[in-house]
């Protein structure tokens, strides 16, 4: 059985997202360009379609307390120019309802033409925007190579962080409806 975090990231759940994700093409993006991580966290906590619980290797690798719950937003590959499916998850302190947010996890998955995952990226981002952890797994889930932990200070990894934040905060790489 796959860990719940990974299952939530890969599940075919109803897709919701920030308003710009479903915006009409003529709508101005000026407001969205000023979005912050705090705005994204608020959007996830108030509009996320579901919950998941941290458990398993992914949760351990990302330093999430066992049993902490998360709310999330999802975007299918059809919404992105780069054809990646994405999840933005906010994990809360374990125990009780409505715990204090711990961190933001951004997950991006790239599939091959047959729908098999070829790249899975997890970024743990502090609520102040610092990149705390980066985990990359290559290959199909069932035949995946061991995950690599990326240097969070490297230019390439910081560019990945920015790419994912730009997707969620600014609508970068989002396919626009014509």
LUMPARO-736203 format. One record per atom (N, C-alpha, C): x, y, z; atom name. Coordinates in Angstrom, 3 decimals. Last residue first. Layout:
+----------+----------+----------+------+
:        x :        y :        z : atom :
+----------+----------+----------+------+
:        X :        Y :        Z :   CA :
...
+----------+----------+----------+------+
This chain:
+----------+----------+----------+------+
:        x :        y :        z : atom :
+----------+----------+----------+------+
:   -9.007 :   29.566 :  -24.402 :    N :
:   -9.167 :   30.507 :  -25.517 :   CA :
:  -10.608 :   30.840 :  -25.764 :    C :
:   -7.511 :   29.300 :  -21.236 :    N :
:   -8.616 :   28.949 :  -22.120 :   CA :
:   -8.737 :   30.001 :  -23.207 :    C :
:   -4.083 :   28.729 :  -20.667 :    N :
:   -5.214 :   29.662 :  -20.676 :   CA :
:   -6.276 :   29.150 :  -21.638 :    C :
:   -2.158 :   26.748 :  -18.579 :    N :
:   -2.780 :   26.879 :  -19.897 :   CA :
:   -3.996 :   27.799 :  -19.769 :    C :
:    0.360 :   28.066 :  -16.576 :    N :
:   -1.013 :   27.573 :  -16.619 :   CA :
:   -1.559 :   27.796 :  -18.021 :    C :
:    2.839 :   29.174 :  -16.268 :    N :
:    2.771 :   27.842 :  -16.879 :   CA :
:    1.359 :   27.250 :  -16.871 :    C :
:    1.826 :   31.152 :  -13.521 :    N :
:    2.828 :   30.874 :  -14.551 :   CA :
:    2.696 :   29.426 :  -15.001 :    C :
:    0.200 :   31.994 :  -11.513 :    N :
:   -0.428 :   31.369 :  -12.660 :   CA :
:    0.533 :   31.111 :  -13.805 :    C :
:    1.280 :   32.938 :   -9.209 :    N :
:    1.151 :   33.873 :  -10.324 :   CA :
:    0.437 :   33.286 :  -11.533 :    C :
:    1.216 :   30.867 :   -7.305 :    N :
:    0.988 :   32.255 :   -6.892 :   CA :
:    0.691 :   33.203 :   -8.048 :    C :
:    1.623 :   28.392 :   -8.597 :    N :
:    0.534 :   28.558 :   -7.640 :   CA :
:    0.217 :   30.011 :   -7.326 :    C :
:    3.805 :   28.942 :  -10.345 :    N :
:    2.607 :   28.249 :  -10.820 :   CA :
:    1.433 :   28.563 :   -9.900 :    C :
:    5.657 :   30.079 :   -8.611 :    N :
:    5.078 :   30.900 :   -9.674 :   CA :
:    3.817 :   30.259 :  -10.241 :    C :
:    6.312 :   27.829 :   -7.088 :    N :
:    5.627 :   28.958 :   -6.448 :   CA :
:    4.964 :   29.843 :   -7.497 :    C :
:    7.595 :   26.314 :   -9.114 :    N :
:    6.376 :   25.816 :   -8.474 :   CA :
:    5.613 :   26.926 :   -7.767 :    C :
:    9.752 :   27.992 :   -9.763 :    N :
:    8.823 :   27.529 :  -10.806 :   CA :
:    7.494 :   27.089 :  -10.183 :    C :
:   11.052 :   28.212 :   -7.296 :    N :
:   10.428 :   29.395 :   -7.883 :   CA :
:    9.422 :   29.009 :   -8.964 :    C :
:   11.956 :   25.577 :   -6.989 :    N :
:   11.080 :   26.187 :   -5.979 :   CA :
:   10.334 :   27.362 :   -6.591 :    C :
:   13.663 :   25.475 :   -9.213 :    N :
:   12.500 :   24.579 :   -9.138 :   CA :
:   11.475 :   25.129 :   -8.146 :    C :
:   15.551 :   27.370 :   -8.375 :    N :
:   14.767 :   27.640 :   -9.580 :   CA :
:   13.529 :   26.737 :   -9.639 :    C :
:   16.632 :   26.008 :   -6.235 :    N :
:   15.914 :   27.257 :   -5.960 :   CA :
:   15.077 :   27.673 :   -7.174 :    C :
:   17.873 :   24.002 :   -7.685 :    N :
:   16.758 :   23.649 :   -6.802 :   CA :
:   15.953 :   24.900 :   -6.445 :    C :
:   19.855 :   25.470 :   -9.055 :    N :
:   18.879 :   24.666 :   -9.798 :   CA :
:   17.654 :   24.339 :   -8.934 :    C :
:   21.386 :   26.593 :   -6.955 :    N :
:   20.645 :   27.459 :   -7.876 :   CA :
:   19.547 :   26.685 :   -8.599 :    C :
:   21.162 :   25.076 :   -3.715 :    N :
:   21.686 :   25.126 :   -5.081 :   CA :
:   20.785 :   25.980 :   -5.970 :    C :
:   20.098 :   24.743 :   -1.229 :    N :
:   20.761 :   26.012 :   -1.506 :   CA :
:   21.270 :   26.145 :   -2.933 :    C :
:   19.134 :   22.210 :   -1.007 :    N :
:   18.156 :   23.295 :   -1.008 :   CA :
:   18.782 :   24.666 :   -1.250 :    C :
:   20.059 :   19.534 :   -2.787 :    N :
:   20.671 :   20.621 :   -2.032 :   CA :
:   19.754 :   21.838 :   -2.121 :    C :
:   17.735 :   16.800 :   -2.574 :    N :
:   18.444 :   17.826 :   -3.324 :   CA :
:   18.974 :   18.911 :   -2.390 :    C :
:   17.700 :   13.453 :   -2.270 :    N :
:   17.452 :   14.675 :   -1.528 :   CA :
:   18.346 :   15.736 :   -2.133 :    C :
:   16.096 :   11.033 :   -4.219 :    N :
:   17.292 :   11.837 :   -3.968 :   CA :
:   16.865 :   13.064 :   -3.196 :    C :
:   14.641 :    7.801 :   -3.712 :    N :
:   14.542 :    9.252 :   -3.841 :   CA :
:   15.885 :    9.919 :   -3.544 :    C :
:   15.623 :    4.987 :   -5.709 :    N :
:   15.493 :    5.619 :   -4.390 :   CA :
:   15.445 :    7.146 :   -4.543 :    C :
:   13.582 :    4.625 :   -8.659 :    N :
:   14.890 :    4.621 :   -8.003 :   CA :
:   14.711 :    5.250 :   -6.629 :    C :
:   10.559 :    2.800 :   -9.081 :    N :
:   11.279 :    4.046 :   -8.831 :   CA :
:   12.653 :    3.814 :   -8.217 :    C :
:    8.680 :    1.076 :   -9.918 :    N :
:   10.073 :    0.747 :  -10.225 :   CA :
:   10.991 :    1.935 :   -9.950 :    C :
:    6.210 :    2.138 :   -9.199 :    N :
:    6.508 :    0.751 :   -8.816 :   CA :
:    7.963 :    0.345 :   -9.073 :    C :
:    6.372 :    4.749 :  -10.298 :    N :
:    6.225 :    4.547 :   -8.857 :   CA :
:    6.659 :    3.141 :   -8.453 :    C :
:    8.912 :    5.191 :  -12.832 :    N :
:    7.557 :    4.825 :  -12.411 :   CA :
:    7.515 :    4.499 :  -10.919 :    C :
:   11.441 :    7.810 :  -12.322 :    N :
:   10.960 :    6.508 :  -12.766 :   CA :
:    9.549 :    6.237 :  -12.273 :    C :
:   12.741 :    9.517 :   -9.473 :    N :
:   12.674 :    9.340 :  -10.925 :   CA :
:   12.206 :    7.937 :  -11.253 :    C :
:   12.147 :   11.878 :   -6.978 :    N :
:   12.144 :   10.455 :   -7.334 :   CA :
:   11.951 :   10.363 :   -8.842 :    C :
:   13.365 :   14.259 :   -4.742 :    N :
:   13.097 :   13.930 :   -6.140 :   CA :
:   13.165 :   12.424 :   -6.319 :    C :
:   12.889 :   16.757 :   -2.367 :    N :
:   12.996 :   15.313 :   -2.596 :   CA :
:   12.576 :   15.044 :   -4.037 :    C :
:   13.941 :   19.259 :   -0.225 :    N :
:   13.570 :   18.949 :   -1.606 :   CA :
:   13.869 :   17.478 :   -1.849 :    C :
:   13.233 :   21.489 :    2.467 :    N :
:   13.631 :   20.172 :    1.960 :   CA :
:   13.176 :   20.031 :    0.525 :    C :
:   12.896 :   24.287 :    2.770 :    N :
:   13.464 :   23.487 :    3.851 :   CA :
:   13.974 :   22.128 :    3.369 :    C :
:   12.937 :   27.425 :    1.525 :    N :
:   12.915 :   26.034 :    1.092 :   CA :
:   13.628 :   25.204 :    2.152 :    C :
:   10.992 :   30.008 :    2.989 :    N :
:   12.280 :   29.311 :    2.888 :   CA :
:   12.064 :   27.873 :    2.421 :    C :
:    8.484 :   31.138 :    3.419 :    N :
:    8.974 :   31.015 :    2.055 :   CA :
:   10.312 :   30.310 :    1.890 :    C :
:    7.344 :   31.068 :    5.874 :    N :
:    7.983 :   32.340 :    5.514 :   CA :
:    8.624 :   32.284 :    4.120 :    C :
:    6.534 :   28.484 :    6.108 :    N :
:    5.487 :   29.474 :    5.890 :   CA :
:    6.052 :   30.857 :    5.574 :    C :
:    8.805 :   26.462 :    4.199 :    N :
:    8.374 :   27.074 :    5.450 :   CA :
:    7.335 :   28.141 :    5.134 :    C :
:    8.267 :   23.805 :    2.056 :    N :
:    8.516 :   25.240 :    2.138 :   CA :
:    7.967 :   25.754 :    3.461 :    C :
:    9.379 :   21.033 :    0.491 :    N :
:    8.830 :   21.488 :    1.773 :   CA :
:    9.259 :   22.941 :    1.930 :    C :
:    8.599 :   19.564 :   -2.506 :    N :
:    9.313 :   20.682 :   -1.899 :   CA :
:    8.615 :   21.036 :   -0.596 :    C :
:    8.970 :   16.788 :   -4.545 :    N :
:    8.333 :   17.307 :   -3.346 :   CA :
:    9.203 :   18.425 :   -2.804 :    C :
:    8.461 :   15.353 :   -7.670 :    N :
:    9.213 :   16.339 :   -6.899 :   CA :
:    8.373 :   16.802 :   -5.726 :    C :
:    8.904 :   12.787 :   -9.876 :    N :
:    8.065 :   13.260 :   -8.785 :   CA :
:    8.922 :   14.132 :   -7.886 :    C :
:    8.895 :   11.519 :  -13.114 :    N :
:    9.539 :   12.442 :  -12.178 :   CA :
:    8.508 :   12.868 :  -11.138 :    C :
:    7.410 :    9.719 :  -14.416 :    N :
:    8.839 :    9.693 :  -14.710 :   CA :
:    9.613 :   10.616 :  -13.775 :    C :
:    4.528 :    7.751 :  -14.119 :    N :
:    5.337 :    8.835 :  -13.558 :   CA :
:    6.798 :    8.656 :  -13.954 :    C :
:    2.698 :    6.917 :  -17.012 :    N :
:    3.540 :    6.462 :  -15.901 :   CA :
:    4.409 :    7.616 :  -15.428 :    C :
:    1.304 :    7.566 :  -19.277 :    N :
:    0.717 :    7.920 :  -17.989 :   CA :
:    1.494 :    7.422 :  -16.783 :    C :
:    2.544 :    7.205 :  -21.649 :    N :
:    1.668 :    6.119 :  -21.205 :   CA :
:    1.037 :    6.401 :  -19.843 :    C :
:    4.230 :    9.364 :  -21.905 :    N :
:    3.077 :    9.292 :  -22.799 :   CA :
:    2.085 :    8.209 :  -22.392 :    C :
:    5.032 :   10.075 :  -18.418 :    N :
:    5.389 :    9.803 :  -19.805 :   CA :
:    4.101 :    9.684 :  -20.627 :    C :
:    4.508 :   12.834 :  -16.103 :    N :
:    4.254 :   11.481 :  -16.610 :   CA :
:    4.771 :   11.333 :  -18.028 :    C :
:    5.507 :   14.547 :  -13.261 :    N :
:    5.589 :   14.525 :  -14.729 :   CA :
:    5.425 :   13.076 :  -15.161 :    C :
:    4.314 :   16.242 :  -10.495 :    N :
:    4.539 :   14.926 :  -11.106 :   CA :
:    4.495 :   15.071 :  -12.621 :    C :
:    4.946 :   18.059 :   -7.559 :    N :
:    4.766 :   18.094 :   -9.015 :   CA :
:    5.143 :   16.730 :   -9.577 :    C :
:    4.001 :   19.605 :   -4.574 :    N :
:    4.277 :   18.341 :   -5.244 :   CA :
:    4.020 :   18.519 :   -6.728 :    C :
:    4.796 :   21.466 :   -1.819 :    N :
:    4.436 :   21.548 :   -3.229 :   CA :
:    4.910 :   20.265 :   -3.895 :    C :
:    3.717 :   22.037 :    1.366 :    N :
:    4.385 :   21.049 :    0.518 :   CA :
:    3.876 :   21.261 :   -0.903 :    C :
:    4.182 :   24.264 :    3.980 :    N :
:    3.562 :   24.075 :    2.680 :   CA :
:    4.383 :   23.025 :    1.937 :    C :
:    3.748 :   23.764 :    7.537 :    N :
:    4.507 :   24.064 :    6.324 :   CA :
:    3.628 :   23.865 :    5.106 :    C :
:    1.983 :   23.965 :    9.736 :    N :
:    3.411 :   23.680 :    9.933 :   CA :
:    4.208 :   24.164 :    8.730 :    C :
:   -0.855 :   25.643 :   11.126 :    N :
:   -0.098 :   25.198 :    9.950 :   CA :
:    1.392 :   25.039 :   10.267 :    C :
:   -2.431 :   24.335 :   14.039 :    N :
:   -1.640 :   25.416 :   13.450 :   CA :
:   -0.872 :   24.886 :   12.231 :    C :
:   -5.488 :   22.426 :   13.622 :    N :
:   -4.180 :   22.724 :   14.189 :   CA :
:   -3.479 :   23.847 :   13.449 :    C :
:   -8.225 :   21.641 :   13.305 :    N :
:   -7.768 :   22.975 :   12.960 :   CA :
:   -6.450 :   23.359 :   13.595 :    C :
:   -8.605 :   19.441 :   16.067 :    N :
:   -9.073 :   19.963 :   14.778 :   CA :
:   -8.492 :   21.341 :   14.552 :    C :
:   -6.123 :   17.205 :   17.525 :    N :
:   -7.146 :   18.247 :   17.534 :   CA :
:   -7.532 :   18.685 :   16.142 :    C :
:   -3.039 :   16.283 :   16.046 :    N :
:   -3.909 :   16.340 :   17.214 :   CA :
:   -4.898 :   17.479 :   17.122 :    C :
:   -0.200 :   17.907 :   14.460 :    N :
:   -1.093 :   16.778 :   14.731 :   CA :
:   -1.921 :   17.001 :   15.996 :    C :
:   -0.252 :   20.956 :   12.615 :    N :
:    0.247 :   20.209 :   13.774 :   CA :
:   -0.726 :   19.073 :   14.062 :    C :
:   -0.839 :   20.589 :    9.068 :    N :
:   -1.080 :   21.183 :   10.369 :   CA :
:   -0.479 :   20.314 :   11.465 :    C :
:    0.209 :   21.316 :    5.762 :    N :
:    0.149 :   20.386 :    6.875 :   CA :
:    0.010 :   21.142 :    8.178 :    C :
:   -1.069 :   22.007 :    2.725 :    N :
:   -0.695 :   22.670 :    3.973 :   CA :
:   -0.884 :   21.649 :    5.082 :    C :
:   -0.113 :   21.413 :   -0.637 :    N :
:   -0.663 :   20.897 :    0.612 :   CA :
:   -0.184 :   21.742 :    1.781 :    C :
:   -0.722 :   21.321 :   -3.922 :    N :
:   -0.194 :   22.237 :   -2.914 :   CA :
:   -0.890 :   21.850 :   -1.617 :    C :
:    0.066 :   19.311 :   -6.679 :    N :
:   -0.679 :   19.451 :   -5.430 :   CA :
:    0.049 :   20.492 :   -4.590 :    C :
:   -0.099 :   18.662 :  -10.210 :    N :
:    0.458 :   19.335 :   -9.032 :   CA :
:   -0.508 :   19.263 :   -7.860 :    C :
:    1.135 :   17.287 :  -13.227 :    N :
:    0.058 :   17.366 :  -12.238 :   CA :
:    0.692 :   17.923 :  -10.971 :    C :
:    2.489 :   18.882 :  -16.084 :    N :
:    2.714 :   18.289 :  -14.765 :   CA :
:    1.424 :   18.357 :  -13.955 :    C :
:    2.585 :   20.122 :  -18.618 :    N :
:    1.868 :   18.849 :  -18.432 :   CA :
:    2.216 :   18.129 :  -17.134 :    C :
:    3.482 :   22.672 :  -18.968 :    N :
:    4.505 :   21.624 :  -18.881 :   CA :
:    3.918 :   20.231 :  -18.619 :    C :
:    1.096 :   24.076 :  -18.878 :    N :
:    1.855 :   24.076 :  -20.126 :   CA :
:    2.881 :   22.947 :  -20.124 :    C :
:   -1.643 :   22.599 :  -17.150 :    N :
:   -0.294 :   23.158 :  -17.145 :   CA :
:    0.380 :   23.041 :  -18.504 :    C :
:   -4.039 :   21.275 :  -17.155 :    N :
:   -4.077 :   22.707 :  -16.843 :   CA :
:   -2.718 :   23.378 :  -16.992 :    C :
:   -3.520 :   18.604 :  -17.523 :    N :
:   -4.165 :   19.321 :  -18.624 :   CA :
:   -4.230 :   20.831 :  -18.388 :    C :
:   -2.596 :   17.649 :  -15.076 :    N :
:   -1.630 :   17.993 :  -16.119 :   CA :
:   -2.242 :   18.785 :  -17.268 :    C :
:   -4.593 :   19.288 :  -12.475 :    N :
:   -4.248 :   18.165 :  -13.354 :   CA :
:   -3.248 :   18.598 :  -14.424 :    C :
:   -4.084 :   20.408 :   -9.242 :    N :
:   -4.169 :   20.849 :  -10.631 :   CA :
:   -3.741 :   19.685 :  -11.520 :    C :
:   -5.396 :   20.938 :   -5.957 :    N :
:   -4.820 :   20.089 :   -6.991 :   CA :
:   -5.005 :   20.722 :   -8.360 :    C :
:   -4.874 :   21.691 :   -2.521 :    N :
:   -5.444 :   22.055 :   -3.813 :   CA :
:   -4.729 :   21.203 :   -4.848 :    C :
:   -5.456 :   20.378 :    0.810 :    N :
:   -4.691 :   20.588 :   -0.412 :   CA :
:   -5.555 :   21.115 :   -1.546 :    C :
:   -4.635 :   19.844 :    4.235 :    N :
:   -5.630 :   20.193 :    3.229 :   CA :
:   -4.838 :   20.518 :    1.974 :    C :
:   -3.431 :   17.348 :    6.458 :    N :
:   -3.209 :   18.393 :    5.460 :   CA :
:   -4.474 :   18.622 :    4.664 :    C :
:   -2.379 :   16.296 :    9.724 :    N :
:   -3.341 :   16.352 :    8.629 :   CA :
:   -2.999 :   17.501 :    7.705 :    C :
:   -0.025 :   14.103 :   11.205 :    N :
:   -0.448 :   15.477 :   10.924 :   CA :
:   -1.341 :   15.472 :    9.687 :    C :
:    0.869 :   11.522 :   11.559 :    N :
:   -0.511 :   11.823 :   11.925 :   CA :
:   -0.936 :   13.255 :   11.666 :    C :
:    4.172 :   12.381 :   12.231 :    N :
:    3.226 :   11.318 :   11.915 :   CA :
:    1.838 :   11.703 :   12.404 :    C :
:    5.407 :   15.474 :   11.053 :    N :
:    5.026 :   14.654 :   12.200 :   CA :
:    3.983 :   13.617 :   11.790 :    C :
:    7.655 :   15.500 :    8.346 :    N :
:    6.295 :   15.784 :    8.803 :   CA :
:    5.963 :   14.893 :    9.997 :    C :
:   10.062 :   15.334 :    6.942 :    N :
:   10.062 :   15.823 :    8.312 :   CA :
:    8.689 :   16.186 :    8.835 :    C :
:   10.207 :   14.155 :    4.522 :    N :
:    9.942 :   15.594 :    4.517 :   CA :
:    9.848 :   16.173 :    5.925 :    C :
:   10.588 :   11.487 :    5.213 :    N :
:   11.636 :   12.184 :    4.471 :   CA :
:   11.459 :   13.699 :    4.510 :    C :
:    8.078 :   10.960 :    6.393 :    N :
:    9.296 :   10.914 :    7.202 :   CA :
:   10.412 :   11.696 :    6.519 :    C :
:    6.416 :   11.191 :    4.138 :    N :
:    6.212 :   12.064 :    5.296 :   CA :
:    7.465 :   12.109 :    6.166 :    C :
:    7.507 :    9.123 :    2.576 :    N :
:    7.509 :   10.501 :    2.084 :   CA :
:    7.359 :   11.471 :    3.249 :    C :
:    7.087 :    6.797 :    4.170 :    N :
:    8.436 :    7.267 :    3.858 :   CA :
:    8.470 :    8.715 :    3.399 :    C :
:    4.210 :    7.260 :    6.410 :    N :
:    5.064 :    6.597 :    5.441 :   CA :
:    6.368 :    7.321 :    5.168 :    C :
:    2.020 :   10.089 :    6.666 :    N :
:    2.506 :    8.793 :    7.121 :   CA :
:    3.425 :    8.234 :    6.055 :    C :
:   -0.289 :   12.628 :    7.134 :    N :
:    1.126 :   12.328 :    6.911 :   CA :
:    1.460 :   10.967 :    7.507 :    C :
:   -3.423 :   12.491 :    5.524 :    N :
:   -2.668 :   12.379 :    6.762 :   CA :
:   -1.233 :   12.000 :    6.432 :    C :
:   -5.650 :   14.775 :    3.892 :    N :
:   -4.830 :   13.588 :    3.896 :   CA :
:   -4.051 :   13.604 :    5.208 :    C :
:   -8.669 :   16.172 :    2.608 :    N :
:   -7.639 :   16.057 :    3.628 :   CA :
:   -6.858 :   14.780 :    3.396 :    C :
:   -9.969 :   18.367 :    0.039 :    N :
:   -9.867 :   17.173 :    0.854 :   CA :
:   -8.767 :   17.251 :    1.874 :    C :
:  -10.105 :   20.745 :   -1.374 :    N :
:  -11.178 :   19.771 :   -1.514 :   CA :
:  -11.092 :   18.584 :   -0.565 :    C :
:   -9.579 :   23.970 :    0.069 :    N :
:   -9.025 :   22.690 :   -0.341 :   CA :
:  -10.089 :   21.613 :   -0.346 :    C :
:  -10.413 :   26.426 :    0.979 :    N :
:  -11.052 :   25.874 :   -0.207 :   CA :
:  -10.525 :   24.547 :   -0.672 :    C :
:   -9.079 :   27.181 :    3.296 :    N :
:  -10.503 :   27.504 :    3.180 :   CA :
:  -11.178 :   26.812 :    2.002 :    C :
:   -6.477 :   26.255 :    2.980 :    N :
:   -7.196 :   25.928 :    4.214 :   CA :
:   -8.690 :   26.197 :    4.101 :    C :
:   -5.818 :   27.344 :    0.463 :    N :
:   -5.834 :   25.892 :    0.670 :   CA :
:   -6.669 :   25.535 :    1.889 :    C :
:   -5.968 :   30.085 :    0.967 :    N :
:   -6.810 :   29.474 :   -0.066 :   CA :
:   -6.925 :   27.967 :    0.125 :    C :
:   -3.949 :   30.322 :    2.949 :    N :
:   -5.343 :   30.643 :    3.272 :   CA :
:   -6.293 :   29.985 :    2.265 :    C :
:   -1.720 :   29.651 :    1.381 :    N :
:   -2.068 :   28.838 :    2.561 :   CA :
:   -3.522 :   29.071 :    2.936 :    C :
:   -1.813 :   31.784 :   -0.446 :    N :
:   -1.959 :   30.409 :   -0.917 :   CA :
:   -2.370 :   29.500 :    0.235 :    C :
:   -1.334 :   33.946 :    1.279 :    N :
:   -2.588 :   33.877 :    0.516 :   CA :
:   -2.852 :   32.450 :    0.037 :    C :
:    1.243 :   33.289 :    2.160 :    N :
:    0.151 :   33.375 :    3.140 :   CA :
:   -1.207 :   33.294 :    2.445 :    C :
:    2.652 :   33.564 :   -0.200 :    N :
:    2.506 :   32.225 :    0.366 :   CA :
:    1.381 :   32.217 :    1.391 :    C :
:    0.763 :   35.967 :   -2.151 :    N :
:    1.873 :   35.545 :   -1.305 :   CA :
:    1.644 :   34.110 :   -0.845 :    C :
:    0.035 :   37.804 :   -5.134 :    N :
:   -0.284 :   36.779 :   -4.149 :   CA :
:    0.967 :   36.371 :   -3.390 :    C :
:    0.435 :   39.521 :   -7.167 :    N :
:    0.841 :   39.988 :   -5.853 :   CA :
:    0.518 :   38.970 :   -4.757 :    C :
:   -0.654 :   38.333 :   -9.326 :    N :
:    0.794 :   38.493 :   -9.343 :   CA :
:    1.312 :   38.944 :   -7.976 :    C :
:   -3.368 :   38.568 :   -8.860 :    N :
:   -2.745 :   37.294 :   -8.594 :   CA :
:   -1.228 :   37.413 :   -8.555 :    C :
:   -3.780 :   41.210 :   -9.723 :    N :
:   -3.986 :   40.872 :   -8.319 :   CA :
:   -3.268 :   39.570 :   -7.979 :    C :
:   -3.201 :   40.978 :  -12.481 :    N :
:   -2.417 :   41.873 :  -11.625 :   CA :
:   -2.582 :   41.548 :  -10.151 :    C :
:   -4.493 :   39.578 :  -14.423 :    N :
:   -3.729 :   38.788 :  -13.471 :   CA :
:   -2.956 :   39.664 :  -12.494 :    C :
:   -7.802 :   40.132 :  -15.603 :    N :
:   -6.476 :   40.653 :  -15.276 :   CA :
:   -5.797 :   39.760 :  -14.257 :    C :
:   -9.505 :   38.081 :  -17.915 :    N :
:   -9.380 :   38.588 :  -16.552 :   CA :
:   -7.948 :   39.014 :  -16.275 :    C :
:   -9.722 :   36.868 :  -20.337 :    N :
:   -9.539 :   38.313 :  -20.347 :   CA :
:   -9.379 :   38.895 :  -18.950 :    C :
:  -10.148 :   34.095 :  -19.832 :    N :
:   -8.879 :   34.547 :  -20.389 :   CA :
:   -8.662 :   36.048 :  -20.341 :    C :
:  -11.468 :   33.422 :  -16.567 :    N :
:  -11.700 :   33.673 :  -17.987 :   CA :
:  -10.434 :   34.300 :  -18.559 :    C :
:   -9.919 :   31.177 :  -14.228 :    N :
:  -10.320 :   32.508 :  -14.685 :   CA :
:  -10.580 :   32.534 :  -16.188 :    C :
:   -9.026 :   29.050 :  -12.841 :    N :
:  -10.259 :   28.858 :  -13.594 :   CA :
:  -10.744 :   30.164 :  -14.213 :    C :
:   -6.779 :   29.991 :  -11.657 :    N :
:   -6.675 :   28.714 :  -12.334 :   CA :
:   -7.898 :   28.475 :  -13.226 :    C :
:   -7.433 :   32.273 :  -10.263 :    N :
:   -6.796 :   32.437 :  -11.567 :   CA :
:   -6.739 :   31.142 :  -12.351 :    C :
:   -8.435 :   31.274 :   -7.798 :    N :
:   -9.360 :   31.806 :   -8.807 :   CA :
:   -8.723 :   31.911 :  -10.182 :    C :
:   -6.780 :   28.192 :   -6.914 :    N :
:   -6.967 :   29.632 :   -6.815 :   CA :
:   -7.815 :   30.125 :   -7.983 :    C :
:   -8.779 :   25.181 :   -7.170 :    N :
:   -7.548 :   25.944 :   -7.123 :   CA :
:   -7.830 :   27.406 :   -6.953 :    C :
:   -9.709 :   21.771 :   -7.555 :    N :
:  -10.024 :   23.154 :   -7.255 :   CA :
:   -8.719 :   23.908 :   -7.273 :    C :
:  -10.733 :   18.749 :   -8.716 :    N :
:   -9.679 :   19.747 :   -8.802 :   CA :
:  -10.253 :   21.129 :   -8.543 :    C :
:  -11.414 :   15.742 :   -7.103 :    N :
:  -11.954 :   16.959 :   -7.694 :   CA :
:  -10.891 :   18.038 :   -7.646 :    C :
:   -8.787 :   13.276 :   -7.527 :    N :
:   -9.793 :   14.001 :   -6.771 :   CA :
:  -10.292 :   15.209 :   -7.543 :    C :
:   -7.189 :   10.817 :   -8.068 :    N :
:   -7.960 :   11.594 :   -9.040 :   CA :
:   -9.098 :   12.317 :   -8.357 :    C :
:   -4.063 :   10.801 :   -6.312 :    N :
:   -5.474 :   10.448 :   -6.434 :   CA :
:   -6.163 :   11.339 :   -7.463 :    C :
:   -1.509 :   11.532 :   -5.778 :    N :
:   -1.743 :   10.868 :   -7.050 :   CA :
:   -3.212 :   10.568 :   -7.303 :    C :
:   -1.525 :   12.671 :   -3.293 :    N :
:   -0.905 :   13.415 :   -4.386 :   CA :
:   -1.250 :   12.816 :   -5.739 :    C :
:   -2.645 :   10.663 :   -1.779 :    N :
:   -3.390 :   11.907 :   -1.960 :   CA :
:   -2.837 :   12.693 :   -3.131 :    C :
:   -0.562 :    8.801 :   -1.916 :    N :
:   -1.873 :    8.469 :   -2.469 :   CA :
:   -2.682 :    9.727 :   -2.721 :    C :
:    1.420 :   10.159 :   -0.540 :    N :
:    1.610 :    9.890 :   -1.956 :   CA :
:    0.278 :    9.569 :   -2.606 :    C :
:    0.159 :   10.166 :    1.995 :    N :
:    0.569 :   11.417 :    1.350 :   CA :
:    0.723 :   11.208 :   -0.145 :    C :
:   -0.204 :    7.451 :    2.582 :    N :
:   -1.368 :    8.303 :    2.352 :   CA :
:   -0.987 :    9.599 :    1.658 :    C :
:    1.946 :    5.152 :    0.823 :    N :
:    1.661 :    6.065 :    1.932 :   CA :
:    0.521 :    7.005 :    1.572 :    C :
:    0.535 :    2.226 :   -0.777 :    N :
:    1.318 :    3.456 :   -0.817 :   CA :
:    0.984 :    4.320 :    0.388 :    C :
:    0.845 :   -1.181 :    0.000 :    N :
:    0.000 :    0.000 :    0.000 :   CA :
:    0.888 :    1.241 :    0.000 :    C :
+----------+----------+----------+------+
